[in-house]
Amino acid sequence: MLIAVDIGNTNIVLGFLRGQEVIGTYRMATKVSHTSDEYGLMLRQFLTLSGLEPDDVDDVIIASVVPKVMHSFRSSIIKFLRIDPMIVGPGLKSGIGIRLDDPKSLGADCLADCAGAYFSYGGPVLVADFGTATTFNYVNAKGTIVSGFIAPGIRTAAAALWGETAQLPEVEITRPDSILATDTKTAMQAGLYYNFLGGIERTIRQFHDEIDEEFTVVSTGGLGSIFINDTDLIDIYDPELMFKGMYAIYQRNVK
């Protein structure tokens, strides 16, 4: 069994893969203060919840955008699983070309998303990830990333709204029943949802305007599911896209 790990700014997401099949997913908070023992104990608990033992794990691959967490988390894998994990980054074969001004600036998470989208659905493909940041990356028919787009994520924007405005409460990010809000909570939910949805659709249309070929739009990320039923500009929502990408990358580098 392979464990694929996505270390983001807010959460660490683990996927337990048997072949390409994701048999379990778990989340833990990303905390620089956590020790390798704390991460290791949580990992062992997640394995137990899936009916697995440490000896069932054949290998681990990690995609991280939080360097400060990498030492303790990597140490937890070595200590508790006796495995030196594979790290998505320079020097690792991905099967995806990168034609950007500074290829090293592309996040490991975006690379994994693009690999998952291209090898699962083909190209050209526009890959949207709705996480802490909202990212769009365009992969051409030859499997090369040729452009990228980065904006604040909806949760980040929402936190700024209630964090900087004393009288506005924290609200759940969800699709409201109506845009015709009559209370503060619903007004905030409607504003966040429809403002963000409009931005998504305008962004996709702009890609269509500037790219002279048809392409598939694939989205992922924890908040991607709330938009998929409200727009016809996103073709596919795949919550396991990054795990699929890490599996594809792993297969190209395993000895």
FENPETA-V617936 format. One record per residue. N is the residue number from 1. PHI is phi as a letter, one per 40 degrees, with the letter a starting at -180 (999 if undefined). OMEGA is omega in whole degrees, -180 to 180 (* if undefined). D_FIRST is the distance of its C-alpha to the first C-alpha in whole Angstrom. Layout:
N & PHI & OMEGA & D_FIRST
N & PHI & OMEGA & D_FIRST
This chain:
1 & 999 & 179 & 0
2 & b & 172 & 4
3 & b & 175 & 7
4 & b & -174 & 10
5 & b & 175 & 13
6 & b & 179 & 17
7 & c & 179 & 19
8 & b & -177 & 23
9 & c & -178 & 26
10 & b & -176 & 26
11 & b & 167 & 22
12 & b & -178 & 19
13 & b & -180 & 16
14 & b & 174 & 13
15 & b & 176 & 10
16 & c & -174 & 7
17 & b & 170 & 6
18 & b & -166 & 5
19 & g & 177 & 7
20 & c & -177 & 10
21 & c & 176 & 10
22 & c & -175 & 10
23 & b & 178 & 10
24 & a & 176 & 11
25 & b & -178 & 13
26 & a & 179 & 15
27 & b & 170 & 18
28 & a & -179 & 20
29 & c & 174 & 23
30 & c & -179 & 24
31 & b & 179 & 26
32 & c & -176 & 27
33 & c & 180 & 29
34 & c & 176 & 25
35 & c & 177 & 25
36 & c & 178 & 22
37 & c & 180 & 22
38 & c & 177 & 22
39 & c & -179 & 19
40 & c & 180 & 17
41 & c & 178 & 19
42 & c & 178 & 18
43 & c & 178 & 14
44 & c & 178 & 14
45 & c & 179 & 16
46 & c & 177 & 14
47 & c & 180 & 11
48 & c & 180 & 14
49 & c & 178 & 15
50 & c & -180 & 12
51 & g & -176 & 12
52 & b & 176 & 10
53 & b & 177 & 10
54 & d & -179 & 10
55 & c & 177 & 9
56 & c & -177 & 6
57 & c & 179 & 5
58 & c & -178 & 5
59 & a & -179 & 7
60 & b & 174 & 9
61 & b & -174 & 11
62 & b & 169 & 14
63 & b & -174 & 17
64 & b & 171 & 20
65 & b & -179 & 24
66 & b & -176 & 25
67 & d & -176 & 26
68 & c & -179 & 27
69 & c & -170 & 24
70 & c & -177 & 22
71 & c & -177 & 23
72 & c & -178 & 22
73 & c & 178 & 19
74 & c & 179 & 18
75 & c & 179 & 20
76 & c & 178 & 18
77 & c & -180 & 14
78 & c & -175 & 16
79 & c & -172 & 18
80 & c & -179 & 16
81 & b & -179 & 12
82 & f & 180 & 14
83 & b & 172 & 12
84 & c & -171 & 15
85 & c & 173 & 13
86 & c & -177 & 14
87 & b & 177 & 17
88 & c & -179 & 18
89 & i & -180 & 22
90 & d & 180 & 25
91 & g & 179 & 24
92 & c & 179 & 20
93 & c & -179 & 21
94 & b & -174 & 20
95 & g & -179 & 22
96 & b & 175 & 24
97 & c & 179 & 28
98 & b & 180 & 29
99 & b & 177 & 33
100 & b & -179 & 34
101 & d & 178 & 37
102 & b & -177 & 34
103 & d & -178 & 31
104 & c & 180 & 30
105 & c & 180 & 31
106 & c & -180 & 28
107 & c & 179 & 25
108 & c & 179 & 22
109 & c & 178 & 21
110 & c & 178 & 24
111 & c & 179 & 22
112 & c & 177 & 19
113 & d & -177 & 21
114 & c & 177 & 23
115 & c & 179 & 20
116 & c & -179 & 18
117 & c & -176 & 22
118 & c & -176 & 23
119 & c & 176 & 21
120 & c & -171 & 20
121 & b & 180 & 24
122 & g & -180 & 26
123 & b & 3 & 29
124 & c & -176 & 31
125 & a & 173 & 29
126 & b & -173 & 30
127 & b & -179 & 27
128 & b & 178 & 28
129 & b & -179 & 26
130 & c & -180 & 28
131 & b & 177 & 27
132 & d & 168 & 29
133 & b & 173 & 30
134 & c & -179 & 31
135 & b & 171 & 30
136 & b & 176 & 31
137 & b & -179 & 30
138 & b & 179 & 31
139 & b & -176 & 29
140 & c & -175 & 32
141 & c & 180 & 31
142 & c & 179 & 30
143 & g & 179 & 27
144 & b & 175 & 29
145 & c & -174 & 29
146 & b & 177 & 33
147 & a & 179 & 34
148 & a & -177 & 33
149 & a & -179 & 34
150 & b & 177 & 33
151 & a & 176 & 35
152 & c & 174 & 35
153 & c & -177 & 32
154 & c & 179 & 34
155 & c & 177 & 33
156 & c & 178 & 34
157 & c & 180 & 37
158 & c & 180 & 38
159 & c & 177 & 37
160 & c & -178 & 40
161 & c & -179 & 42
162 & c & 178 & 42
163 & c & -177 & 42
164 & b & -178 & 45
165 & b & -168 & 47
166 & d & -173 & 48
167 & c & -180 & 49
168 & c & -177 & 46
169 & c & 172 & 44
170 & c & -177 & 40
171 & b & 174 & 39
172 & c & 177 & 36
173 & c & -176 & 35
174 & a & 177 & 35
175 & c & 179 & 37
176 & c & 179 & 40
177 & c & -178 & 42
178 & a & 173 & 45
179 & c & -179 & 46
180 & c & -175 & 49
181 & c & 178 & 49
182 & b & 176 & 51
183 & a & -174 & 50
184 & c & -178 & 48
185 & d & -178 & 44
186 & c & 178 & 44
187 & c & 178 & 46
188 & c & 179 & 43
189 & c & 179 & 41
190 & c & -180 & 43
191 & c & 180 & 43
192 & c & -174 & 40
193 & c & -173 & 38
194 & c & 175 & 41
195 & c & -179 & 42
196 & c & 178 & 38
197 & d & 178 & 38
198 & c & 178 & 41
199 & c & 178 & 39
200 & c & -177 & 36
201 & c & 179 & 38
202 & c & 179 & 41
203 & c & -179 & 38
204 & c & 178 & 37
205 & c & 180 & 40
206 & c & 174 & 41
207 & c & 178 & 38
208 & c & -179 & 40
209 & c & -172 & 43
210 & c & 180 & 42
211 & b & -173 & 40
212 & c & 175 & 42
213 & a & 177 & 39
214 & c & 178 & 37
215 & a & 177 & 34
216 & c & 176 & 31
217 & b & -180 & 30
218 & b & -180 & 27
219 & b & 178 & 26
220 & a & -179 & 23
221 & g & -174 & 23
222 & d & -178 & 24
223 & c & -179 & 28
224 & c & -175 & 27
225 & c & -176 & 27
226 & c & -178 & 31
227 & b & -169 & 32
228 & c & -178 & 31
229 & c & -176 & 34
230 & b & 177 & 36
231 & a & 176 & 37
232 & c & -180 & 37
233 & c & 174 & 36
234 & b & -176 & 32
235 & c & -173 & 31
236 & a & 168 & 27
237 & b & -177 & 25
238 & b & -179 & 21
239 & c & -178 & 20
240 & b & -173 & 16
241 & d & -178 & 18
242 & c & 178 & 17
243 & c & 178 & 13
244 & c & 179 & 14
245 & c & 180 & 16
246 & c & 177 & 13
247 & c & 180 & 11
248 & c & 178 & 14
249 & c & 180 & 15
250 & d & -179 & 12
251 & c & -179 & 13
252 & c & -176 & 16
253 & b & -178 & 16
254 & c & -179 & 13
255 & c & * & 15
